[in-house]
Structures are given as C-alpha cells and as structure tokens.
Amino acid sequence: MDTTERIIKWRNLRHVDGVASEPRNPLPAVCDVSVTNLCNAACDFCGFSRDKNLAGPRRYLDPDEFARALPILRRRRIRYMTLQGGEPLVHPQIESLVASATKAGIQCGLITNGWFLPRHIKQLAAAGLKRLLISIDSADMSEHEHNRGLRGLEARIRDGIAQAHAFGIPVCASVTVSRLVRYESLPETLNRLGFDAVTFSYPRREAFGSTSLVYDEKSTLVDLSRDELLEALSAIASLKKRFRVMDPSAALAEVARFVRGEQQLIPCVGGSKYFYIDWNLDVWRCEAWSEPMGSVFDLDHLPDQREPCNDCMMGCYRHASVLMHGAIALTDSVYALGRGELRAAVGTLFQRSVAYSLWALSVEELPRAALTSLGARIGGRRSSPQIE
C-alpha cells in the first residue's frame, strides 16, 4: 500500500456501535498485566507483602480467559507486555501465560523478585520470554535480603541471571527509589550479579485507585521529601555515566518538574498507548486511576483516553510517554493531512513537547537501540544452548 492509499484509508472514519470516530493511532502499544496478588516476599514498602493484607483475597489470572483476551489486545495494537504481581512466579501456570502471549504475537517480559527464577527460567525461555526484570532494593545484598525477608536470595538471583543469559534473555534490575538505595554503590553490585541494565521506579505513597496497591502508604522507606526525591533523580542521571540506565534523561527531568510542582511538557500515554490489566481482566488507564475503563472483552468498543494527565510520577508511564509522544504527534499529523486539515496537522507538530520527545528519542534511545542490535548480531555468532 503506497502513501496515497494509506491517506485515503485513514480518511475513512471507523464506526463503534454505529457512531463515527477517529481511527486509532497505528503505533504499537504496551500493557502491564498483574497475574496474581500473592507474593512470597515481605518488602517493607510493598502492598503485596506476604505480611500484609492490602491486596485482598487470593487471586490468580485465569489462563484460558487470558488466552481469549489476547486477540482483542492485538487488535488494540498491544505488542509489548510485562507480567507482574504480586510475584508472578507464584502463579501455577506462569509459563502458559508467557506462551499464550508469545503465540499471539506479543513480546512478553516479566518482573520478579528472583526467588523462584532458577526453577522456572528454562521453561520461561522455552515459552518465549523476551525480557526479564528483577527487583533490587539496595547495593548491599544483605540489606536487600533483609527487606525482602528472603535469606539466600542473592545466590538465586545470580543463578537466574546466568541461566537467562544462556538463553539469550537480557536482564534489567528494577530499583525502587527509597532510603535503602545508595546510588554510587549500585554499579559494582549490578555488575557482579550480571545485570545488563537498570531502571528506576519512583514511589507513590497514596493508595492506588485500581486493584494494584504497589506501595504501602505507611512505609517510611518511600516517605521521601521533595529534596530527597530531587537528590535521587540527580543521582540517577549521574549514574548513566557508569552503568546502563534505562530511564530517559528527558523523563528524569519531567519527574523533577513534577516534584518541584512545575509545569510539565509531556502528557501521559496511559489509556491510549499504555494500559494496566488486573487479574480480573479489567483494563485501567493506569494503576493510579480511580476506575477501570472496562473489561478487556469490551476493549474493541472502549475509546482511547487521551485527556492530558500529569498527576503522578509512575516511572514506566513517564518513560513511555516521553519516548512515544513525538511519534504519536507525527502520526496524528498524518491523520489530519488525510482529512485535509493542514492547519491542524502543522499545529500538532509544532509544539515544544513534540520537539522535546523527538530529541529524547534521537539522542538517547535510537543510539542505544543501534548498540543493542549490534550486540545481538555479535552475540548471535556464538553458540547458544538448546531448550529441550
């Protein structure tokens, strides 16, 4: 299909329940899926801790219903998914969930505390797992084990990472900004354990609106002052010189503006290009939203929620929004041109936020992607173990 044909196609409005509406943006989307509210760890700052009852009755995502929902997610252009919890590896059919997502053409990642990783990594790799994140709370692993309530966790993490690498799966540390983190010591620990990169999440102490209560509002570990948060963001930015940090510099700057109470540039893509799905298969704009958009089985008929929002500093949404915003504006502009709305097309592009997003993408993400691709080609020349 050439450019002219695409524009003609985009001029045609799609119909939802008989009502004409704009066609959805064609860029790929992302979702996080909580597969259970159970966890074997006892983290002080987490609402899923085994010692707390904040998440309610035990719940597991139903594998059959999940498989039934995947074609709907594909139609909504979701191409990347991260399974989370609680602790996703306590789900009795976690490998089946990964396999279903992979079969549906969705690249699947998983975030875990690492305790059960040596037991599952071979089966997860065989199921098609593409990305692995492991939570790390401190550069001092004895302190990390104490907060997690899991003695011997370091050895399991190191073993799990080594096995993941043997199957060609990259492993990223996921670090919550808290009073346990000593940023200057992190690179040594992460290198020793075998991590490829690190990403940071920024604590939100207010109770979430959705079924996911990730942070315990009573924890003093994440009860950080404005100055403490700004100091942490500065330390993360400096850390980029010593280790591969996945948090875009532009996103760190946006979060800093949020903390200082200043106007922010990039609206959140939650509800349009990033979704949260809970173990009930309800879809939320994000974990912090006050009510669900609806059931995943109604997603074909649920409109994108594109009202600008900058009400929290959730890292995953902040990072994605900074990197997606410019590309979304470009495609929106093409839609406007297809409708013959030249002024709208130009106005969409010539915004400070669009330039900021495209700058972030070009100076940080594209060079990093090129390096990753080169590394994969080099690594692919080496022999790799077979998954039986």
C-alpha positions as CSV (number, residue, x, y, z in Angstrom):
1,M,0.0,0.0,0.0
2,D,1.6,3.3,-1.1
3,T,1.3,6.7,0.8
4,T,-1.7,7.9,-1.2
5,E,-3.7,4.7,-0.5
6,R,-2.8,5.0,3.2
7,I,-4.1,8.5,3.4
8,I,-7.3,7.6,1.6
9,K,-7.8,4.7,4.1
10,W,-7.1,7.0,7.0
11,R,-9.7,9.4,5.7
12,N,-12.4,6.8,6.4
13,L,-13.8,7.0,9.9
14,R,-14.2,3.8,11.8
15,H,-17.5,3.1,13.5
16,V,-18.0,1.9,17.0
17,D,-21.6,0.9,17.9
18,G,-22.7,2.9,14.9
19,V,-21.0,6.1,15.9
20,A,-18.3,7.6,13.7
21,S,-15.0,8.2,15.4
22,E,-11.4,8.8,14.5
23,P,-9.3,5.7,13.6
24,R,-6.9,4.8,16.3
25,N,-3.2,5.7,16.2
26,P,-1.4,2.9,14.4
27,L,1.7,2.9,16.7
28,P,2.3,-0.2,18.9
29,A,1.0,-0.1,22.4
30,V,2.2,-1.6,25.8
31,C,0.4,-3.1,28.7
32,D,1.3,-4.4,32.2
33,V,-0.6,-7.4,33.5
34,S,-0.9,-8.3,37.2
35,V,-1.3,-12.1,37.2
36,T,-1.7,-12.6,40.9
37,N,-1.8,-10.6,44.2
38,L,0.3,-13.2,46.1
39,C,3.9,-12.7,47.0
40,N,6.5,-14.8,48.9
41,A,8.5,-11.7,49.9
42,A,8.0,-9.3,52.8
43,C,9.1,-5.9,51.5
44,D,8.5,-3.1,53.8
45,F,7.3,-0.7,51.1
46,C,5.1,-3.1,49.1
47,G,1.3,-3.6,49.5
48,F,1.7,-7.2,48.2
49,S,4.0,-8.2,51.0
50,R,3.2,-11.6,52.5
51,D,2.9,-10.0,55.9
52,K,0.1,-7.6,54.8
53,N,-3.4,-7.9,53.6
54,L,-3.7,-4.8,51.4
55,A,-4.3,-6.7,48.2
56,G,-7.4,-8.6,49.3
57,P,-8.4,-12.3,48.7
58,R,-6.0,-14.5,46.8
59,R,-6.3,-14.1,43.1
60,Y,-4.8,-15.7,40.0
61,L,-5.3,-14.7,36.4
62,D,-7.3,-17.4,34.6
63,P,-5.1,-18.7,31.7
64,D,-8.0,-19.6,29.5
65,E,-9.6,-16.2,29.8
66,F,-6.2,-14.6,29.3
67,A,-5.7,-16.5,26.0
68,R,-9.2,-15.5,24.9
69,A,-8.4,-11.8,25.6
70,L,-5.1,-11.8,23.7
71,P,-6.6,-11.3,20.1
72,I,-8.5,-8.3,21.5
73,L,-5.3,-6.8,22.8
74,R,-3.6,-7.4,19.5
75,R,-6.4,-5.5,17.8
76,R,-5.7,-2.6,20.2
77,R,-2.2,-2.8,18.8
78,I,-0.6,-4.0,22.0
79,R,2.7,-5.6,21.0
80,Y,4.6,-5.5,24.3
81,M,3.5,-6.9,27.6
82,T,5.1,-7.2,31.1
83,L,3.7,-9.8,33.6
84,Q,3.8,-8.6,37.2
85,G,2.3,-9.3,40.6
86,G,2.5,-9.7,43.5
87,E,5.2,-12.2,42.5
88,P,4.3,-13.6,39.0
89,L,6.3,-16.8,39.5
90,V,3.9,-18.0,42.2
91,H,1.2,-18.3,39.5
92,P,0.9,-22.0,39.0
93,Q,0.7,-21.6,35.2
94,I,3.0,-18.7,34.6
95,E,4.8,-20.5,31.7
96,S,1.4,-21.0,30.0
97,L,0.7,-17.3,30.2
98,V,4.0,-16.4,28.6
99,A,3.5,-19.0,25.9
100,S,0.0,-17.7,25.1
101,A,1.2,-14.1,24.8
102,T,4.1,-15.2,22.6
103,K,1.8,-17.3,20.3
104,A,-0.5,-14.2,20.0
105,G,2.5,-12.2,18.6
106,I,3.0,-10.1,21.8
107,Q,6.6,-9.8,23.1
108,C,6.4,-10.8,26.7
109,G,8.5,-9.7,29.7
110,L,8.3,-10.5,33.4
111,I,9.3,-8.7,36.6
112,T,10.2,-10.9,39.6
113,N,12.0,-10.9,42.9
114,G,14.1,-13.8,41.6
115,W,13.5,-16.3,44.4
116,F,11.8,-18.9,42.1
117,L,13.7,-17.9,38.9
118,P,16.2,-20.8,38.8
119,R,13.2,-23.2,38.9
120,H,11.3,-21.5,36.1
121,I,13.8,-19.8,33.8
122,K,14.3,-22.7,31.4
123,Q,10.5,-23.2,30.9
124,L,10.0,-19.4,30.6
125,A,12.7,-19.2,27.9
126,A,11.0,-22.1,26.0
127,A,7.7,-20.3,26.3
128,G,9.2,-17.3,24.5
129,L,10.1,-14.9,27.3
130,K,11.9,-11.9,25.8
131,R,12.7,-9.6,28.7
132,L,13.4,-10.2,32.4
133,L,13.4,-7.6,35.2
134,I,14.5,-8.4,38.8
135,S,13.8,-6.2,41.7
136,I,16.8,-4.8,43.7
137,D,16.3,-2.7,46.7
138,S,19.9,-2.0,47.8
139,A,23.5,-2.2,46.7
140,D,24.1,-4.1,49.9
141,M,22.6,-7.5,49.1
142,S,22.3,-8.4,52.8
143,E,20.2,-5.3,53.3
144,H,18.2,-6.3,50.2
145,E,17.6,-9.8,51.5
146,H,16.5,-8.4,54.9
147,N,14.0,-6.0,53.3
148,R,12.6,-8.9,51.1
149,G,12.6,-11.3,54.0
150,L,14.3,-13.9,51.8
151,R,17.7,-15.1,53.1
152,G,19.8,-16.6,50.3
153,L,18.1,-14.5,47.6
154,E,21.4,-13.2,46.2
155,A,22.6,-16.6,45.1
156,R,19.2,-17.3,43.4
157,I,19.3,-14.0,41.6
158,R,22.8,-14.6,40.3
159,D,21.9,-18.2,39.2
160,G,18.8,-17.0,37.5
161,I,20.6,-14.2,35.6
162,A,23.3,-16.6,34.4
163,Q,20.7,-19.0,33.1
164,A,18.7,-16.2,31.4
165,H,21.8,-15.1,29.6
166,A,22.5,-18.6,28.4
167,F,19.1,-18.5,26.7
168,G,19.7,-15.0,25.3
169,I,17.3,-13.2,27.6
170,P,18.5,-9.7,28.7
171,V,18.1,-8.9,32.4
172,C,17.4,-5.5,33.9
173,A,17.4,-4.5,37.5
174,S,14.3,-2.7,38.7
175,V,15.1,-0.4,41.6
176,T,12.6,1.5,43.7
177,V,13.7,4.9,44.8
178,S,13.8,4.6,48.6
179,R,16.0,5.2,51.6
180,L,17.7,1.9,51.0
181,V,19.3,2.9,47.7
182,R,23.0,4.1,47.7
183,Y,23.4,5.1,44.1
184,E,27.2,5.4,44.0
185,S,27.5,1.7,45.0
186,L,24.9,0.3,42.6
187,P,27.1,-0.3,39.5
188,E,29.5,-2.6,41.4
189,T,26.7,-4.7,42.7
190,L,24.7,-4.9,39.5
191,N,27.9,-5.8,37.5
192,R,28.8,-8.5,40.0
193,L,25.3,-10.0,39.8
194,G,25.4,-9.9,36.0
195,F,22.7,-7.3,35.2
196,D,22.7,-5.7,31.7
197,A,20.9,-2.5,32.7
198,V,18.9,-0.9,35.5
199,T,15.6,1.0,35.6
200,F,14.2,3.1,38.5
201,S,10.6,3.5,39.7
202,Y,9.5,6.5,41.7
203,P,7.4,5.8,44.8
204,R,3.8,6.8,45.1
205,R,2.6,6.7,48.6
206,E,-1.1,7.4,48.1
207,A,-3.3,4.4,47.8
208,F,-3.9,3.5,44.2
209,G,-7.3,3.6,42.7
210,S,-7.0,0.2,40.9
211,T,-6.7,-3.2,42.3
212,S,-2.9,-2.9,42.4
213,L,-1.6,-1.5,45.6
214,V,2.1,-1.5,44.8
215,Y,3.4,0.9,47.6
216,D,2.4,0.7,51.2
217,E,1.5,4.3,52.3
218,K,2.7,3.6,55.8
219,S,6.3,2.7,54.8
220,T,8.9,5.2,55.9
221,L,11.3,3.9,53.3
222,V,9.4,5.6,50.5
223,D,8.3,8.6,52.5
224,L,10.7,10.9,50.8
225,S,10.8,14.6,51.0
226,R,10.9,16.9,48.0
227,D,14.6,17.5,48.4
228,E,15.3,13.7,48.8
229,L,13.5,12.9,45.6
230,L,15.3,15.6,43.7
231,E,18.6,14.4,45.0
232,A,17.7,10.8,44.0
233,L,16.8,11.9,40.5
234,S,20.1,13.8,40.2
235,A,22.0,10.7,41.3
236,I,20.2,8.5,38.8
237,A,21.1,11.0,36.0
238,S,24.8,10.9,37.1
239,L,24.7,7.1,37.2
240,K,24.3,7.0,33.5
241,K,28.0,7.7,33.2
242,R,28.8,4.4,35.0
243,F,26.1,1.9,34.1
244,R,23.3,1.4,31.5
245,V,20.3,3.3,32.9
246,M,17.1,2.8,31.0
247,D,15.3,5.9,32.4
248,P,15.5,8.5,29.6
249,S,17.1,11.7,30.7
250,A,14.1,13.7,29.5
251,A,11.8,11.6,31.7
252,L,14.0,12.2,34.7
253,A,13.7,15.9,34.0
254,E,9.9,15.6,33.7
255,V,9.7,13.8,37.0
256,A,11.9,16.5,38.6
257,R,9.5,19.2,37.3
258,F,6.6,17.2,38.8
259,V,8.3,17.0,42.2
260,R,9.0,20.8,42.1
261,G,5.4,21.5,41.2
262,E,6.4,23.0,37.8
263,Q,4.5,22.7,34.5
264,Q,5.4,19.5,32.7
265,L,5.8,19.1,28.9
266,I,4.7,15.6,28.1
267,P,1.1,14.2,28.7
268,C,0.8,10.6,29.9
269,V,0.0,8.0,27.2
270,G,-1.9,5.9,29.8
271,G,-5.2,4.8,28.4
272,S,-4.2,5.1,24.8
273,K,-0.7,3.6,24.3
274,Y,-0.1,2.1,27.7
275,F,-2.6,0.1,29.7
276,Y,-2.8,-1.8,33.0
277,I,-4.8,-5.0,33.3
278,D,-5.5,-6.7,36.6
279,W,-6.1,-10.3,37.5
280,N,-9.9,-9.8,36.9
281,L,-9.0,-8.8,33.3
282,D,-10.3,-5.3,33.9
283,V,-8.4,-2.6,31.9
284,W,-7.3,0.6,33.6
285,R,-5.7,3.7,32.2
286,C,-3.0,3.1,34.8
287,E,-2.7,1.6,38.3
288,A,-3.3,5.0,39.8
289,W,-6.6,5.7,38.0
290,S,-9.8,5.8,40.1
291,E,-11.9,3.5,38.0
292,P,-11.4,0.9,35.2
293,M,-12.0,1.6,31.6
294,G,-13.9,-1.6,31.4
295,S,-13.5,-5.3,30.8
296,V,-10.8,-6.4,28.4
297,F,-13.5,-8.2,26.5
298,D,-15.1,-4.8,25.8
299,L,-11.8,-3.2,24.7
300,D,-12.8,-3.1,21.0
301,H,-15.5,-0.6,21.9
302,L,-13.7,1.4,24.6
303,P,-12.3,4.7,23.3
304,D,-8.8,5.8,23.9
305,Q,-8.5,8.1,26.9
306,R,-6.2,10.9,25.7
307,E,-7.2,13.6,28.1
308,P,-3.8,15.1,29.3
309,C,-2.8,13.9,32.7
310,N,0.4,14.6,34.8
311,D,-1.0,13.7,38.2
312,C,1.7,11.1,39.3
313,M,5.3,10.2,38.7
314,M,5.0,6.5,37.9
315,G,8.2,5.6,36.1
316,C,7.0,3.2,33.5
317,Y,4.4,5.6,32.2
318,R,6.7,8.6,32.4
319,H,9.4,6.8,30.4
320,A,7.0,5.5,27.7
321,S,5.2,8.9,27.4
322,V,8.4,10.8,26.8
323,L,9.5,8.4,24.1
324,M,6.1,7.9,22.4
325,H,4.8,11.4,22.4
326,G,6.6,12.7,19.4
327,A,5.9,9.7,17.3
328,I,2.2,9.8,18.2
329,A,2.1,13.5,17.2
330,L,3.7,12.7,13.8
331,T,1.1,10.0,13.0
332,D,-1.7,12.3,14.3
333,S,-0.5,14.9,11.9
334,V,-0.7,12.4,9.0
335,Y,-4.3,11.7,10.0
336,A,-5.1,15.4,9.9
337,L,-3.5,15.7,6.5
338,G,-5.5,12.8,5.3
339,R,-8.6,14.7,6.3
340,G,-7.4,17.8,4.5
341,E,-6.8,19.7,7.8
342,L,-3.5,21.4,7.1
343,R,-3.6,23.8,10.0
344,A,-4.3,21.1,12.5
345,A,-1.6,18.9,11.0
346,V,1.0,21.7,11.3
347,G,-0.2,22.7,14.8
348,T,0.1,19.2,16.0
349,L,3.8,19.0,15.1
350,F,5.0,22.5,16.1
351,Q,4.7,22.1,19.8
352,R,7.6,22.3,22.3
353,S,6.5,18.9,23.7
354,V,6.9,17.2,20.4
355,A,10.4,18.6,19.8
356,Y,11.3,17.5,23.3
357,S,10.1,14.0,22.8
358,L,11.8,13.6,19.4
359,W,15.0,14.9,20.9
360,A,14.9,12.4,23.7
361,L,14.3,9.6,21.2
362,S,17.1,10.6,18.9
363,V,19.8,11.4,21.3
364,E,19.3,8.5,23.7
365,E,17.0,5.7,22.6
366,L,18.0,5.3,18.9
367,P,21.7,5.1,19.6
368,R,21.0,2.7,22.4
369,A,18.9,0.5,20.1
370,A,21.6,0.5,17.5
371,L,24.1,-0.7,20.0
372,T,21.7,-3.3,21.3
373,S,21.2,-4.6,17.7
374,L,24.9,-4.7,17.1
375,G,25.4,-6.6,20.3
376,A,22.7,-9.1,19.3
377,R,24.3,-9.7,15.9
378,I,27.7,-10.3,17.5
379,G,26.2,-12.5,20.2
380,G,24.3,-14.4,17.6
381,R,27.5,-15.7,16.1
382,R,28.3,-17.6,19.3
383,S,26.7,-20.9,20.0
384,S,23.8,-21.0,22.4
385,P,22.2,-23.8,24.4
386,Q,19.2,-25.6,23.0
387,I,16.0,-25.5,25.0
388,E,14.6,-29.0,25.3
